[in-house]
């Protein structure tokens, strides 16, 4: 599953947080450099890779963003790479760059209309065909009828749904620069490669599935979406509360 690259100036972080939450609610995976880059990564290379692999770039436009060389670089790179660019104007008196004036932008400054609906419609359409295959799922570990917590973190069990029969190793990775450890390998095929981790916020997550004689299969998901899939359509009130905290803390 591809991601939506979110580009914004620091001054527009509050709106960017809301934007990321809205994208997740619509089943999309947001990507933005401050949260998805880990310490030690070559940040420019990582950003370029993320831009190339994005299904679209949503650029939050404001007077501050128009002056930001980083924001300008990101949307210009995306245009050059053939990635759809969707400008959203969040502050009045924002003068768009001439290259962006030819693109239909979404206006959040009037307080009228349905800009969130317009944004969802502007995103690239998802394929109608759903391919059945392995996917990352997760569940909160339940103790005493509620999700187990260790300090500020939830105990979460990751597993692979419909893992290939030949798979013999899965390596999970959370793309979160705030964690000291971000990779966990497991050979527990009998339990769907179940593995327990600690987390208190949403982040992009990948799983590399190794099979003898084949190229490793790499699948991706947001942790919040993996938890929603793992707990099904009717989670208990306590699980709903924990899911809400996971989603909201991704915006902090």
Protein Blocks (a to p, Z undefined) as FASTA:
>chain_A
ZZddddddfklmmmmmmmmmmmmmnopacddfklmpcghiafklmmmmmmmmpgbdcddd
dfklmmpmklmmmmmmmmmnopacddddfbghiacdfklmmpccddfklopajfklmmmm
mpccddfbdcdddddddddddeehiacdehjbccdddddehiafklcbdcdddddfkbfb
fcdcdfblmnoopacdddfbdcddddddddehiacddddddfklmmmmmnojbdcfklmm
mmmmmmmmmmZZ
